[in-house]
Amino acid sequence: MENRADLLLESYFANSLTREEANELKTLADADPAVAAEIKFQRSVAASVRARNLSGGIQNPTWKEAIHPPFPGKALKVSMWPRLAYAAAATLALLIVAYVFLTPPDIQMVVAENTRDYPNKMAFKSLGEEAETVSPEVIRAFEQYDQKNYRAAAEALATIVANSPDRMDYRFYQGVSLVQAGQYQAAVEALAVVVNTQSEQKTAAMYYLGLACAATGDKECAKQQLNAYLASPEGVTYKKQAQTVLDAL
């Protein structure tokens, strides 16, 4: 398996993939059966861990038997005990790591796979004489957004939002950029403000807020926002994606 795939898999099961990295891992898995097989295997490990509670795993009778001398009445050589101790510790560590870390990435992968680009609907004077006049900083921020440089766009828009806190449109695009960049908690904080207003972006903000909440593990928030998005009287563009994330919660 290529080193890049190894690094992405490590990040995936450490719950630290960005959306771009998640898409890259999916591309590698589609192209390389070894990568796909590894993801499938690791997910099966996670599923087995979820099926068994941690204390049950620690009390597994097979583990208890493993620490006993294999031949009754004969003591093991002292030199063999460290290897047994290390093996037991490694097995326990694997269970704990799987129990703690392998469950969350599943929903984050679902979120990444169902996050869609939102078109830039802002109209500035640079694009038409009748449009709004804005500062060069705003123009540059949305240029980053249009180029899908979402981390840079989110950083630039954070300053713009701070200077124009009543502009829900700016805050919305900041939130979308944060979701696209995988900065989910910050996205929740930005988009929660938008959905509590009557701005033009409110409905779309529900979709992105639902994704961000799901990725942070806040299922109640995710369900509330995604269901509200699907129930909106406005036409919803990402109905399939919203429903897929709901089904995964």
N, C-alpha and C positions, 0 to 999 in steps of 0.2 A: 504494500500500500504506500502511496506517495506520502512524503512528509507533510505536505500541505493538508491532505485529507486527515492525517493523524492529528494535526493541530486543531483543525476544525471540529473533529470528533471530540477531542478533549474539551474544547470550549463549549460544545453542545451539551455534554453531560456535566459540565460545571455551571451550566445555566448562564453563560456569558456571551452567547452569540449575538451579533448585531443582525439586523434584517438582511443587509448585504451579504454577510457571511453565511446566514441560513440559506439564502438563495444559492450561494456558491456551493455549499455542501450538498444541496439538492441536485445541482447540476452534476457534481462529481459522482453522486450516488446513481444518477441516471446513466452515466457513462461508464462507470466502473462497478461490475458486479461484486467485487470484494468490499468496496465501501458500503454498498447497499446491504450486503450480508452482515457486515459488522454492526450497522445501525439496527438491523432486525434482531441480531443476537442481543445487543445491549438493551433494546426495548423489552425483549423477553425476560432478561434478568430483572429489569425494573418491575415488570408485571408480576414476576414470582415473588419479589420482595413485598409488593403491595398486598399480595395474597396471604402473606405470613407476617404477623406482627413481630417487632424487633425482639421482644422477650422470648417469643416462641422460637425464633431462630437461634438465639443464644442458648436456649435449653434443648436444642435439637439433640436427641439421644445419640445420633451418629457422631456428633462432635465430642460428646462425653466419652464415647467408646474410643475415639481416636487418640485420647491422651493416656489411655491405659497401655501398659506393656503388651505387645502382641502375643507373647508366649507366657502363659500363666506360670508363676513360680520362678520366672527368670527376670532379673533386673536388666533394664536397658543400660547400655554403655553410657556413661556420663556425656560423652561427646555427641551423642545423638539428641539429647534433650534440647539444646538450643535450637536445633532445626525444627523440632516439633513445636517448641514455643513460638518460633517465628511463624511457622505455618498457621498455628492457631490464631496468632495475633493478626496475620494477614487476612485470614478468612473472616474474622470478626470485623476488621477494618473495612473489608469489602462490603459486608452486609450493612454496616453503618453508613458508609459513603453512598451505597445504592439507596438505602432507605431515605437519606436526607436529600441527596442531590439528583437522583435519576428521575424522580416524579415530575418536578416542575418543567423541565425542558420540553416535554411533550406538548403542553399547551402553548409554550412560546413558539415552538415550530409551527403549530397550527395558526397562531396569530401572524407570524411572519409570512406564511404561505397565503394568507387571506387578507393581507394589507395591500390595498390598491392605491396607486398614485391619484392624487386629487389635482385637477387642472387649475392653473393659475387664472382666476377670473377677475383679477384686479385690472382696472383700466387706468393707466397713467397717461399724462400729457405727452410723454415721449412716444406713445403709441397712437396718439390722435389728438387733434387740437381741442376737442370738446371734453376731453377726459380730465381727471383730477391732476393737479400739480403736486408733486411730492418731492421730498429731499433726495439728493443723490444716494444717501445711505439706504433709503427704502428701495430705490431702483436696484442698487447692488445686491441687497438682500434677496429680492425676488429674482434677480438673475441667477443667484446661487440655487434658489428653489427650482427655477425652470431647468437648470442643468442637473438637477437631482443631487446636488451637493448638500444633502440634508443637514449634516452636522454643522456645516458652515452657515447654512440658512438659519438654523435654529439659534446659533450663537448671535448672529446679526439681528435677528428678530427679537431676541430677548432684550436687547438695548432699546430697540424701537418701541416695544410694548411698554417698557418701563417709562419711556418718555411720553407715551400716548396710551395710558391705561384704559381709556374708554373706547378705544378702537378694537372692537371685537373681531373685526376682519383680520387685523394684524395678529391678534392673539390666536385666532383659529389656525392660521398658516404656521405660526410658531408651534402649536400643538401637533399639527400634522407632520411637520418636519421632525419633531421629537419622536413621534411614533415610528416614522420611517427610519430614523437613526437608532432605534432600539432603546431610547432613553425613556422608558415607560413611566416611571414615577413622576418625572418632570412633566411628561405629557398629560398625566392625570391632573396635575395641578393647573396647567394652562387651560385645558379643555373643560374642566369642571366649571370654570367661570363662564365660558361661552354657552354651555347648555342651560345655564340658569338665566339667560337673557332671551329676548325675542329677536335676536339678530338673524340676518339672512343665512348665516352659517350654522344655525342651531341644529338642524336635522343632521347635516353631515357630521357635525361635532359629536353627536350621539354615537355614531358608528366608530369614529376614531377613539372616543373616550371608552367605549365598550371594549375595543381591542386592547387599549392600554391597561384597563382594569383587569382584564383576563390575564394579560402577561405578568402583572404584578401579583396575581393570585387572589385578587378581590372578586370572587365569583358573584357575590350579591350585586355589586356595582356593575359588573360586566353584563349580567342578565338583565338588570334594570335598563341599562342604556341600549343594549342591542334589541331588546323587546320593544322599547319605545321607538327606536329607529325603524323597526319593521312595521310598527303600527302607525307610523306617521301618515297623515293624509296626503303628504307630498309624495311624489314619485321617488322611490329610493333606488339608487343606482347599484348599491352593493348588497342587494338582498341575499344572494346566494352565499356570499362570503360571510355576512353577518350570521346567517343561519348555521353555517358550518362551524363557526367558533362557538355558537350557543350549544350545538350538539356535542361539542368536545368538552364542555364544562361539567 
